[in-house]
């Protein structure tokens, strides 16, 4: 494995930081919305889980790209 591949894999994994920030913001918004209007929990939770899944998928794509860079020649 050369140096440029290692740098590229490291940069690909950094996408997890953005996913963590996005999930944190989504969680904060959902908790605030539910605390202000508890009756809306049934409408808010499915949208929250969809947003979390989409944010987490970006981190998984970054991980897959870094694994491919490291192990596939």
mmCIF file of the N, C-alpha and C atoms, coordinates in Angstrom:
data_MODEL
# 
_entry.id   MODEL 
# 
loop_
_atom_site.group_PDB 
_atom_site.id 
_atom_site.type_symbol 
_atom_site.label_atom_id 
_atom_site.label_alt_id 
_atom_site.label_comp_id 
_atom_site.label_asym_id 
_atom_site.label_entity_id 
_atom_site.label_seq_id 
_atom_site.pdbx_PDB_ins_code 
_atom_site.Cartn_x 
_atom_site.Cartn_y 
_atom_site.Cartn_z 
_atom_site.occupancy 
_atom_site.B_iso_or_equiv 
_atom_site.pdbx_formal_charge 
_atom_site.auth_seq_id 
_atom_site.auth_comp_id 
_atom_site.auth_asym_id 
_atom_site.auth_atom_id 
_atom_site.pdbx_PDB_model_num 
ATOM 1   N N  . UNK A 1 1  ? 0.855   -1.173 0.000  1.00 0.00 ? 1  UNK A N  1 
ATOM 2   C CA . UNK A 1 1  ? 0.000   0.000  0.000  1.00 0.00 ? 1  UNK A CA 1 
ATOM 3   C C  . UNK A 1 1  ? 0.897   1.231  0.000  1.00 0.00 ? 1  UNK A C  1 
ATOM 4   N N  . UNK A 1 2  ? 0.677   2.099  -0.954 1.00 0.00 ? 2  UNK A N  1 
ATOM 5   C CA . UNK A 1 2  ? 1.496   3.299  -1.010 1.00 0.00 ? 2  UNK A CA 1 
ATOM 6   C C  . UNK A 1 2  ? 0.875   4.416  -0.172 1.00 0.00 ? 2  UNK A C  1 
ATOM 7   N N  . UNK A 1 3  ? 1.609   5.491  -0.042 1.00 0.00 ? 3  UNK A N  1 
ATOM 8   C CA . UNK A 1 3  ? 1.212   6.599  0.831  1.00 0.00 ? 3  UNK A CA 1 
ATOM 9   C C  . UNK A 1 3  ? -0.058  7.273  0.330  1.00 0.00 ? 3  UNK A C  1 
ATOM 10  N N  . UNK A 1 4  ? -0.187  7.463  -0.963 1.00 0.00 ? 4  UNK A N  1 
ATOM 11  C CA . UNK A 1 4  ? -1.360  8.147  -1.504 1.00 0.00 ? 4  UNK A CA 1 
ATOM 12  C C  . UNK A 1 4  ? -2.643  7.339  -1.262 1.00 0.00 ? 4  UNK A C  1 
ATOM 13  N N  . UNK A 1 5  ? -2.552  6.020  -1.318 1.00 0.00 ? 5  UNK A N  1 
ATOM 14  C CA . UNK A 1 5  ? -3.715  5.186  -1.027 1.00 0.00 ? 5  UNK A CA 1 
ATOM 15  C C  . UNK A 1 5  ? -4.126  5.329  0.428  1.00 0.00 ? 5  UNK A C  1 
ATOM 16  N N  . UNK A 1 6  ? -3.140  5.366  1.323  1.00 0.00 ? 6  UNK A N  1 
ATOM 17  C CA . UNK A 1 6  ? -3.438  5.527  2.745  1.00 0.00 ? 6  UNK A CA 1 
ATOM 18  C C  . UNK A 1 6  ? -4.063  6.890  3.018  1.00 0.00 ? 6  UNK A C  1 
ATOM 19  N N  . UNK A 1 7  ? -3.577  7.929  2.373  1.00 0.00 ? 7  UNK A N  1 
ATOM 20  C CA . UNK A 1 7  ? -4.152  9.259  2.547  1.00 0.00 ? 7  UNK A CA 1 
ATOM 21  C C  . UNK A 1 7  ? -5.581  9.298  2.017  1.00 0.00 ? 7  UNK A C  1 
ATOM 22  N N  . UNK A 1 8  ? -5.820  8.700  0.861  1.00 0.00 ? 8  UNK A N  1 
ATOM 23  C CA . UNK A 1 8  ? -7.162  8.644  0.294  1.00 0.00 ? 8  UNK A CA 1 
ATOM 24  C C  . UNK A 1 8  ? -8.132  7.876  1.178  1.00 0.00 ? 8  UNK A C  1 
ATOM 25  N N  . UNK A 1 9  ? -7.655  6.761  1.760  1.00 0.00 ? 9  UNK A N  1 
ATOM 26  C CA . UNK A 1 9  ? -8.516  5.989  2.659  1.00 0.00 ? 9  UNK A CA 1 
ATOM 27  C C  . UNK A 1 9  ? -8.837  6.792  3.913  1.00 0.00 ? 9  UNK A C  1 
ATOM 28  N N  . UNK A 1 10 ? -7.867  7.526  4.426  1.00 0.00 ? 10 UNK A N  1 
ATOM 29  C CA . UNK A 1 10 ? -8.113  8.369  5.599  1.00 0.00 ? 10 UNK A CA 1 
ATOM 30  C C  . UNK A 1 10 ? -9.107  9.472  5.308  1.00 0.00 ? 10 UNK A C  1 
ATOM 31  N N  . UNK A 1 11 ? -8.996  10.085 4.155  1.00 0.00 ? 11 UNK A N  1 
ATOM 32  C CA . UNK A 1 11 ? -9.939  11.141 3.778  1.00 0.00 ? 11 UNK A CA 1 
ATOM 33  C C  . UNK A 1 11 ? -11.346 10.560 3.593  1.00 0.00 ? 11 UNK A C  1 
ATOM 34  N N  . UNK A 1 12 ? -11.445 9.359  3.049  1.00 0.00 ? 12 UNK A N  1 
ATOM 35  C CA . UNK A 1 12 ? -12.755 8.738  2.858  1.00 0.00 ? 12 UNK A CA 1 
ATOM 36  C C  . UNK A 1 12 ? -13.435 8.449  4.191  1.00 0.00 ? 12 UNK A C  1 
ATOM 37  N N  . UNK A 1 13 ? -12.662 8.087  5.201  1.00 0.00 ? 13 UNK A N  1 
ATOM 38  C CA . UNK A 1 13 ? -13.233 7.775  6.504  1.00 0.00 ? 13 UNK A CA 1 
ATOM 39  C C  . UNK A 1 13 ? -13.699 9.042  7.225  1.00 0.00 ? 13 UNK A C  1 
ATOM 40  N N  . UNK A 1 14 ? -13.147 10.187 6.868  1.00 0.00 ? 14 UNK A N  1 
ATOM 41  C CA . UNK A 1 14 ? -13.532 11.447 7.512  1.00 0.00 ? 14 UNK A CA 1 
ATOM 42  C C  . UNK A 1 14 ? -15.004 11.776 7.255  1.00 0.00 ? 14 UNK A C  1 
ATOM 43  N N  . UNK A 1 15 ? -15.614 11.138 6.283  1.00 0.00 ? 15 UNK A N  1 
ATOM 44  C CA . UNK A 1 15 ? -17.040 11.380 6.043  1.00 0.00 ? 15 UNK A CA 1 
ATOM 45  C C  . UNK A 1 15 ? -17.886 10.979 7.243  1.00 0.00 ? 15 UNK A C  1 
ATOM 46  N N  . UNK A 1 16 ? -17.342 10.150 8.120  1.00 0.00 ? 16 UNK A N  1 
ATOM 47  C CA . UNK A 1 16 ? -18.049 9.778  9.345  1.00 0.00 ? 16 UNK A CA 1 
ATOM 48  C C  . UNK A 1 16 ? -18.265 10.957 10.271 1.00 0.00 ? 16 UNK A C  1 
ATOM 49  N N  . UNK A 1 17 ? -17.396 11.952 10.208 1.00 0.00 ? 17 UNK A N  1 
ATOM 50  C CA . UNK A 1 17 ? -17.558 13.149 11.039 1.00 0.00 ? 17 UNK A CA 1 
ATOM 51  C C  . UNK A 1 17 ? -18.825 13.897 10.628 1.00 0.00 ? 17 UNK A C  1 
ATOM 52  N N  . UNK A 1 18 ? -19.021 14.064 9.347  1.00 0.00 ? 18 UNK A N  1 
ATOM 53  C CA . UNK A 1 18 ? -20.223 14.734 8.864  1.00 0.00 ? 18 UNK A CA 1 
ATOM 54  C C  . UNK A 1 18 ? -21.487 13.976 9.233  1.00 0.00 ? 18 UNK A C  1 
ATOM 55  N N  . UNK A 1 19 ? -21.424 12.669 9.170  1.00 0.00 ? 19 UNK A N  1 
ATOM 56  C CA . UNK A 1 19 ? -22.584 11.860 9.552  1.00 0.00 ? 19 UNK A CA 1 
ATOM 57  C C  . UNK A 1 19 ? -22.886 12.021 11.031 1.00 0.00 ? 19 UNK A C  1 
ATOM 58  N N  . UNK A 1 20 ? -21.854 12.053 11.853 1.00 0.00 ? 20 UNK A N  1 
ATOM 59  C CA . UNK A 1 20 ? -22.057 12.239 13.288 1.00 0.00 ? 20 UNK A CA 1 
ATOM 60  C C  . UNK A 1 20 ? -22.673 13.586 13.608 1.00 0.00 ? 20 UNK A C  1 
ATOM 61  N N  . UNK A 1 21 ? -22.206 14.616 12.934 1.00 0.00 ? 21 UNK A N  1 
ATOM 62  C CA . UNK A 1 21 ? -22.772 15.953 13.139 1.00 0.00 ? 21 UNK A CA 1 
ATOM 63  C C  . UNK A 1 21 ? -24.227 15.988 12.681 1.00 0.00 ? 21 UNK A C  1 
ATOM 64  N N  . UNK A 1 22 ? -24.504 15.396 11.529 1.00 0.00 ? 22 UNK A N  1 
ATOM 65  C CA . UNK A 1 22 ? -25.874 15.370 11.014 1.00 0.00 ? 22 UNK A CA 1 
ATOM 66  C C  . UNK A 1 22 ? -26.828 14.616 11.924 1.00 0.00 ? 22 UNK A C  1 
ATOM 67  N N  . UNK A 1 23 ? -26.395 13.493 12.451 1.00 0.00 ? 23 UNK A N  1 
ATOM 68  C CA . UNK A 1 23 ? -27.243 12.713 13.355 1.00 0.00 ? 23 UNK A CA 1 
ATOM 69  C C  . UNK A 1 23 ? -27.461 13.480 14.651 1.00 0.00 ? 23 UNK A C  1 
ATOM 70  N N  . UNK A 1 24 ? -26.441 14.167 15.127 1.00 0.00 ? 24 UNK A N  1 
ATOM 71  C CA . UNK A 1 24 ? -26.590 14.972 16.336 1.00 0.00 ? 24 UNK A CA 1 
ATOM 72  C C  . UNK A 1 24 ? -27.589 16.103 16.158 1.00 0.00 ? 24 UNK A C  1 
ATOM 73  N N  . UNK A 1 25 ? -27.522 16.778 15.033 1.00 0.00 ? 25 UNK A N  1 
ATOM 74  C CA . UNK A 1 25 ? -28.472 17.867 14.754 1.00 0.00 ? 25 UNK A CA 1 
ATOM 75  C C  . UNK A 1 25 ? -29.888 17.317 14.609 1.00 0.00 ? 25 UNK A C  1 
ATOM 76  N N  . UNK A 1 26 ? -30.019 16.187 13.931 1.00 0.00 ? 26 UNK A N  1 
ATOM 77  C CA . UNK A 1 26 ? -31.345 15.584 13.756 1.00 0.00 ? 26 UNK A CA 1 
ATOM 78  C C  . UNK A 1 26 ? -31.929 15.147 15.099 1.00 0.00 ? 26 UNK A C  1 
ATOM 79  N N  . UNK A 1 27 ? -31.116 14.554 15.943 1.00 0.00 ? 27 UNK A N  1 
ATOM 80  C CA . UNK A 1 27 ? -31.578 14.129 17.258 1.00 0.00 ? 27 UNK A CA 1 
ATOM 81  C C  . UNK A 1 27 ? -32.004 15.322 18.095 1.00 0.00 ? 27 UNK A C  1 
ATOM 82  N N  . UNK A 1 28 ? -31.206 16.378 18.051 1.00 0.00 ? 28 UNK A N  1 
ATOM 83  C CA . UNK A 1 28 ? -31.543 17.589 18.797 1.00 0.00 ? 28 UNK A CA 1 
ATOM 84  C C  . UNK A 1 28 ? -32.878 18.157 18.346 1.00 0.00 ? 28 UNK A C  1 
ATOM 85  N N  . UNK A 1 29 ? -33.082 18.244 17.045 1.00 0.00 ? 29 UNK A N  1 
ATOM 86  C CA . UNK A 1 29 ? -34.343 18.764 16.519 1.00 0.00 ? 29 UNK A CA 1 
ATOM 87  C C  . UNK A 1 29 ? -35.529 17.893 16.884 1.00 0.00 ? 29 UNK A C  1 
ATOM 88  N N  . UNK A 1 30 ? -35.346 16.579 16.821 1.00 0.00 ? 30 UNK A N  1 
ATOM 89  C CA . UNK A 1 30 ? -36.443 15.672 17.148 1.00 0.00 ? 30 UNK A CA 1 
ATOM 90  C C  . UNK A 1 30 ? -36.808 15.756 18.625 1.00 0.00 ? 30 UNK A C  1 
ATOM 91  N N  . UNK A 1 31 ? -35.811 15.817 19.485 1.00 0.00 ? 31 UNK A N  1 
ATOM 92  C CA . UNK A 1 31 ? -36.085 15.911 20.915 1.00 0.00 ? 31 UNK A CA 1 
ATOM 93  C C  . UNK A 1 31 ? -36.774 17.232 21.250 1.00 0.00 ? 31 UNK A C  1 
ATOM 94  N N  . UNK A 1 32 ? -36.323 18.313 20.641 1.00 0.00 ? 32 UNK A N  1 
ATOM 95  C CA . UNK A 1 32 ? -36.966 19.601 20.887 1.00 0.00 ? 32 UNK A CA 1 
ATOM 96  C C  . UNK A 1 32 ? -38.413 19.604 20.391 1.00 0.00 ? 32 UNK A C  1 
ATOM 97  N N  . UNK A 1 33 ? -38.640 19.043 19.215 1.00 0.00 ? 33 UNK A N  1 
ATOM 98  C CA . UNK A 1 33 ? -39.993 19.012 18.667 1.00 0.00 ? 33 UNK A CA 1 
ATOM 99  C C  . UNK A 1 33 ? -40.919 18.153 19.521 1.00 0.00 ? 33 UNK A C  1 
ATOM 100 N N  . UNK A 1 34 ? -40.434 17.016 19.985 1.00 0.00 ? 34 UNK A N  1 
ATOM 101 C CA . UNK A 1 34 ? -41.262 16.133 20.809 1.00 0.00 ? 34 UNK A CA 1 
ATOM 102 C C  . UNK A 1 34 ? -41.514 16.757 22.175 1.00 0.00 ? 34 UNK A C  1 
ATOM 103 N N  . UNK A 1 35 ? -40.516 17.470 22.712 1.00 0.00 ? 35 UNK A N  1 
ATOM 104 C CA . UNK A 1 35 ? -40.734 18.092 24.016 1.00 0.00 ? 35 UNK A CA 1 
ATOM 105 C C  . UNK A 1 35 ? -41.726 19.251 23.925 1.00 0.00 ? 35 UNK A C  1 
ATOM 106 N N  . UNK A 1 36 ? -41.805 19.906 22.788 1.00 0.00 ? 36 UNK A N  1 
ATOM 107 C CA . UNK A 1 36 ? -42.765 20.997 22.623 1.00 0.00 ? 36 UNK A CA 1 
ATOM 108 C C  . UNK A 1 36 ? -44.172 20.494 22.305 1.00 0.00 ? 36 UNK A C  1 
ATOM 109 N N  . UNK A 1 37 ? -44.253 19.361 21.603 1.00 0.00 ? 37 UNK A N  1 
ATOM 110 C CA . UNK A 1 37 ? -45.560 18.833 21.197 1.00 0.00 ? 37 UNK A CA 1 
ATOM 111 C C  . UNK A 1 37 ? -45.511 17.303 21.267 1.00 0.00 ? 37 UNK A C  1 
ATOM 112 N N  . UNK A 1 38 ? -45.750 16.730 22.451 1.00 0.00 ? 38 UNK A N  1 
ATOM 113 C CA . UNK A 1 38 ? -45.652 15.269 22.600 1.00 0.00 ? 38 UNK A CA 1 
ATOM 114 C C  . UNK A 1 38 ? -46.645 14.488 21.741 1.00 0.00 ? 38 UNK A C  1 
ATOM 115 N N  . UNK A 1 39 ? -47.751 15.107 21.365 1.00 0.00 ? 39 UNK A N  1 
ATOM 116 C CA . UNK A 1 39 ? -48.744 14.396 20.554 1.00 0.00 ? 39 UNK A CA 1 
ATOM 117 C C  . UNK A 1 39 ? -48.237 14.125 19.135 1.00 0.00 ? 39 UNK A C  1 
ATOM 118 N N  . UNK A 1 40 ? -47.234 14.850 18.694 1.00 0.00 ? 40 UNK A N  1 
ATOM 119 C CA . UNK A 1 40 ? -46.714 14.693 17.336 1.00 0.00 ? 40 UNK A CA 1 
ATOM 120 C C  . UNK A 1 40 ? -45.630 13.624 17.237 1.00 0.00 ? 40 UNK A C  1 
ATOM 121 N N  . UNK A 1 41 ? -45.423 12.876 18.303 1.00 0.00 ? 41 UNK A N  1 
ATOM 122 C CA . UNK A 1 41 ? -44.356 11.867 18.313 1.00 0.00 ? 41 UNK A CA 1 
ATOM 123 C C  . UNK A 1 41 ? -44.538 10.844 17.192 1.00 0.00 ? 41 UNK A C  1 
ATOM 124 N N  . UNK A 1 42 ? -45.766 10.415 16.965 1.00 0.00 ? 42 UNK A N  1 
ATOM 125 C CA . UNK A 1 42 ? -46.028 9.412  15.928 1.00 0.00 ? 42 UNK A CA 1 
ATOM 126 C C  . UNK A 1 42 ? -45.674 9.891  14.532 1.00 0.00 ? 42 UNK A C  1 
ATOM 127 N N  . UNK A 1 43 ? -45.772 11.191 14.283 1.00 0.00 ? 43 UNK A N  1 
ATOM 128 C CA . UNK A 1 43 ? -45.430 11.735 12.970 1.00 0.00 ? 43 UNK A CA 1 
ATOM 129 C C  . UNK A 1 43 ? -43.941 12.060 12.861 1.00 0.00 ? 43 UNK A C  1 
ATOM 130 N N  . UNK A 1 44 ? -43.326 12.393 13.983 1.00 0.00 ? 44 UNK A N  1 
ATOM 131 C CA . UNK A 1 44 ? -41.927 12.825 13.947 1.00 0.00 ? 44 UNK A CA 1 
ATOM 132 C C  . UNK A 1 44 ? -40.929 11.669 13.894 1.00 0.00 ? 44 UNK A C  1 
ATOM 133 N N  . UNK A 1 45 ? -41.197 10.610 14.626 1.00 0.00 ? 45 UNK A N  1 
ATOM 134 C CA . UNK A 1 45 ? -40.218 9.524  14.717 1.00 0.00 ? 45 UNK A CA 1 
ATOM 135 C C  . UNK A 1 45 ? -39.906 8.839  13.386 1.00 0.00 ? 45 UNK A C  1 
ATOM 136 N N  . UNK A 1 46 ? -40.887 8.541  12.528 1.00 0.00 ? 46 UNK A N  1 
ATOM 137 C CA . UNK A 1 46 ? -40.511 7.926  11.243 1.00 0.00 ? 46 UNK A CA 1 
ATOM 138 C C  . UNK A 1 46 ? -39.618 8.830  10.393 1.00 0.00 ? 46 UNK A C  1 
ATOM 139 N N  . UNK A 1 47 ? -39.897 10.127 10.395 1.00 0.00 ? 47 UNK A N  1 
ATOM 140 C CA . UNK A 1 47 ? -39.061 11.057 9.632  1.00 0.00 ? 47 UNK A CA 1 
ATOM 141 C C  . UNK A 1 47 ? -37.667 11.162 10.247 1.00 0.00 ? 47 UNK A C  1 
ATOM 142 N N  . UNK A 1 48 ? -37.608 11.113 11.573 1.00 0.00 ? 48 UNK A N  1 
ATOM 143 C CA . UNK A 1 48 ? -36.313 11.152 12.266 1.00 0.00 ? 48 UNK A CA 1 
ATOM 144 C C  . UNK A 1 48 ? -35.471 9.937  11.895 1.00 0.00 ? 48 UNK A C  1 
ATOM 145 N N  . UNK A 1 49 ? -36.073 8.762  11.938 1.00 0.00 ? 49 UNK A N  1 
ATOM 146 C CA . UNK A 1 49 ? -35.314 7.546  11.623 1.00 0.00 ? 49 UNK A CA 1 
ATOM 147 C C  . UNK A 1 49 ? -34.890 7.519  10.155 1.00 0.00 ? 49 UNK A C  1 
ATOM 148 N N  . UNK A 1 50 ? -35.704 8.048  9.273  1.00 0.00 ? 50 UNK A N  1 
ATOM 149 C CA . UNK A 1 50 ? -35.319 8.141  7.865  1.00 0.00 ? 50 UNK A CA 1 
ATOM 150 C C  . UNK A 1 50 ? -34.115 9.062  7.701  1.00 0.00 ? 50 UNK A C  1 
ATOM 151 N N  . UNK A 1 51 ? -34.141 10.202 8.367  1.00 0.00 ? 51 UNK A N  1 
ATOM 152 C CA . UNK A 1 51 ? -33.011 11.131 8.296  1.00 0.00 ? 51 UNK A CA 1 
ATOM 153 C C  . UNK A 1 51 ? -31.739 10.550 8.877  1.00 0.00 ? 51 UNK A C  1 
ATOM 154 N N  . UNK A 1 52 ? -31.861 9.844  9.991  1.00 0.00 ? 52 UNK A N  1 
ATOM 155 C CA . UNK A 1 52 ? -30.689 9.212  10.598 1.00 0.00 ? 52 UNK A CA 1 
ATOM 156 C C  . UNK A 1 52 ? -30.130 8.132  9.675  1.00 0.00 ? 52 UNK A C  1 
ATOM 157 N N  . UNK A 1 53 ? -30.992 7.368  9.051  1.00 0.00 ? 53 UNK A N  1 
ATOM 158 C CA . UNK A 1 53 ? -30.528 6.315  8.138  1.00 0.00 ? 53 UNK A CA 1 
ATOM 159 C C  . UNK A 1 53 ? -29.796 6.914  6.940  1.00 0.00 ? 53 UNK A C  1 
ATOM 160 N N  . UNK A 1 54 ? -30.308 8.005  6.405  1.00 0.00 ? 54 UNK A N  1 
ATOM 161 C CA . UNK A 1 54 ? -29.645 8.643  5.265  1.00 0.00 ? 54 UNK A CA 1 
ATOM 162 C C  . UNK A 1 54 ? -28.306 9.247  5.668  1.00 0.00 ? 54 UNK A C  1 
ATOM 163 N N  . UNK A 1 55 ? -28.242 9.845  6.849  1.00 0.00 ? 55 UNK A N  1 
ATOM 164 C CA . UNK A 1 55 ? -26.975 10.413 7.316  1.00 0.00 ? 55 UNK A CA 1 
ATOM 165 C C  . UNK A 1 55 ? -25.955 9.307  7.580  1.00 0.00 ? 55 UNK A C  1 
ATOM 166 N N  . UNK A 1 56 ? -26.411 8.208  8.148  1.00 0.00 ? 56 UNK A N  1 
ATOM 167 C CA . UNK A 1 56 ? -25.490 7.113  8.458  1.00 0.00 ? 56 UNK A CA 1 
ATOM 168 C C  . UNK A 1 56 ? -24.991 6.434  7.181  1.00 0.00 ? 56 UNK A C  1 
ATOM 169 N N  . UNK A 1 57 ? -25.803 6.435  6.144  1.00 0.00 ? 57 UNK A N  1 
ATOM 170 C CA . UNK A 1 57 ? -25.369 5.796  4.899  1.00 0.00 ? 57 UNK A CA 1 
ATOM 171 C C  . UNK A 1 57 ? -24.155 6.499  4.300  1.00 0.00 ? 57 UNK A C  1 
ATOM 172 N N  . UNK A 1 58 ? -24.028 7.801  4.502  1.00 0.00 ? 58 UNK A N  1 
ATOM 173 C CA . UNK A 1 58 ? -22.843 8.493  3.992  1.00 0.00 ? 58 UNK A CA 1 
ATOM 174 C C  . UNK A 1 58 ? -21.583 8.010  4.699  1.00 0.00 ? 58 UNK A C  1 
ATOM 175 N N  . UNK A 1 59 ? -21.684 7.754  5.993  1.00 0.00 ? 59 UNK A N  1 
ATOM 176 C CA . UNK A 1 59 ? -20.530 7.231  6.731  1.00 0.00 ? 59 UNK A CA 1 
ATOM 177 C C  . UNK A 1 59 ? -20.185 5.818  6.262  1.00 0.00 ? 59 UNK A C  1 
ATOM 178 N N  . UNK A 1 60 ? -21.192 5.020  5.987  1.00 0.00 ? 60 UNK A N  1 
ATOM 179 C CA . UNK A 1 60 ? -20.942 3.656  5.516  1.00 0.00 ? 60 UNK A CA 1 
ATOM 180 C C  . UNK A 1 60 ? -20.299 3.668  4.138  1.00 0.00 ? 60 UNK A C  1 
ATOM 181 N N  . UNK A 1 61 ? -20.751 4.580  3.263  1.00 0.00 ? 61 UNK A N  1 
ATOM 182 C CA . UNK A 1 61 ? -20.119 4.694  1.948  1.00 0.00 ? 61 UNK A CA 1 
ATOM 183 C C  . UNK A 1 61 ? -18.646 5.075  2.088  1.00 0.00 ? 61 UNK A C  1 
ATOM 184 N N  . UNK A 1 62 ? -18.343 5.994  2.979  1.00 0.00 ? 62 UNK A N  1 
ATOM 185 C CA . UNK A 1 62 ? -16.941 6.377  3.211  1.00 0.00 ? 62 UNK A CA 1 
ATOM 186 C C  . UNK A 1 62 ? -16.111 5.213  3.709  1.00 0.00 ? 62 UNK A C  1 
ATOM 187 N N  . UNK A 1 63 ? -16.682 4.416  4.604  1.00 0.00 ? 63 UNK A N  1 
ATOM 188 C CA . UNK A 1 63 ? -15.971 3.244  5.115  1.00 0.00 ? 63 UNK A CA 1 
ATOM 189 C C  . UNK A 1 63 ? -15.725 2.226  4.009  1.00 0.00 ? 63 UNK A C  1 
ATOM 190 N N  . UNK A 1 64 ? -16.732 1.993  3.177  1.00 0.00 ? 64 UNK A N  1 
ATOM 191 C CA . UNK A 1 64 ? -16.584 1.029  2.072  1.00 0.00 ? 64 UNK A CA 1 
ATOM 192 C C  . UNK A 1 64 ? -15.518 1.510  1.094  1.00 0.00 ? 64 UNK A C  1 
ATOM 193 N N  . UNK A 1 65 ? -15.518 2.789  0.780  1.00 0.00 ? 65 UNK A N  1 
ATOM 194 C CA . UNK A 1 65 ? -14.505 3.322  -0.136 1.00 0.00 ? 65 UNK A CA 1 
ATOM 195 C C  . UNK A 1 65 ? -13.110 3.162  0.453  1.00 0.00 ? 65 UNK A C  1 
ATOM 196 N N  . UNK A 1 66 ? -12.960 3.432  1.752  1.00 0.00 ? 66 UNK A N  1 
ATOM 197 C CA . UNK A 1 66 ? -11.630 3.296  2.348  1.00 0.00 ? 66 UNK A CA 1 
ATOM 198 C C  . UNK A 1 66 ? -11.180 1.839  2.371  1.00 0.00 ? 66 UNK A C  1 
ATOM 199 N N  . UNK A 1 67 ? -12.101 0.912  2.644  1.00 0.00 ? 67 UNK A N  1 
ATOM 200 C CA . UNK A 1 67 ? -11.735 -0.507 2.622  1.00 0.00 ? 67 UNK A CA 1 
ATOM 201 C C  . UNK A 1 67 ? -11.342 -0.935 1.214  1.00 0.00 ? 67 UNK A C  1 
ATOM 202 N N  . UNK A 1 68 ? -12.092 -0.458 0.213  1.00 0.00 ? 68 UNK A N  1 
ATOM 203 C CA . UNK A 1 68 ? -11.732 -0.793 -1.161 1.00 0.00 ? 68 UNK A CA 1 
ATOM 204 C C  . UNK A 1 68 ? -10.371 -0.227 -1.542 1.00 0.00 ? 68 UNK A C  1 
ATOM 205 N N  . UNK A 1 69 ? -10.080 0.977  -1.095 1.00 0.00 ? 69 UNK A N  1 
ATOM 206 C CA . UNK A 1 69 ? -8.771  1.563  -1.403 1.00 0.00 ? 69 UNK A CA 1 
ATOM 207 C C  . UNK A 1 69 ? -7.635  0.790  -0.763 1.00 0.00 ? 69 UNK A C  1 
ATOM 208 N N  . UNK A 1 70 ? -7.868  0.278  0.430  1.00 0.00 ? 70 UNK A N  1 
ATOM 209 C CA . UNK A 1 70 ? -6.798  -0.422 1.138  1.00 0.00 ? 70 UNK A CA 1 
ATOM 210 C C  . UNK A 1 70 ? -6.581  -1.821 0.594  1.00 0.00 ? 70 UNK A C  1 
ATOM 211 N N  . UNK A 1 71 ? -7.676  -2.577 0.372  1.00 0.00 ? 71 UNK A N  1 
ATOM 212 C CA . UNK A 1 71 ? -7.532  -3.997 0.071  1.00 0.00 ? 71 UNK A CA 1 
ATOM 213 C C  . UNK A 1 71 ? -7.613  -4.374 -1.395 1.00 0.00 ? 71 UNK A C  1 
ATOM 214 N N  . UNK A 1 72 ? -8.183  -3.551 -2.249 1.00 0.00 ? 72 UNK A N  1 
ATOM 215 C CA . UNK A 1 72 ? -8.292  -3.867 -3.678 1.00 0.00 ? 72 UNK A CA 1 
ATOM 216 C C  . UNK A 1 72 ? -7.167  -3.155 -4.418 1.00 0.00 ? 72 UNK A C  1 
ATOM 217 N N  . UNK A 1 73 ? -6.445  -3.926 -5.183 1.00 0.00 ? 73 UNK A N  1 
ATOM 218 C CA . UNK A 1 73 ? -5.306  -3.322 -5.895 1.00 0.00 ? 73 UNK A CA 1 
ATOM 219 C C  . UNK A 1 73 ? -5.590  -3.191 -7.358 1.00 0.00 ? 73 UNK A C  1 
# 
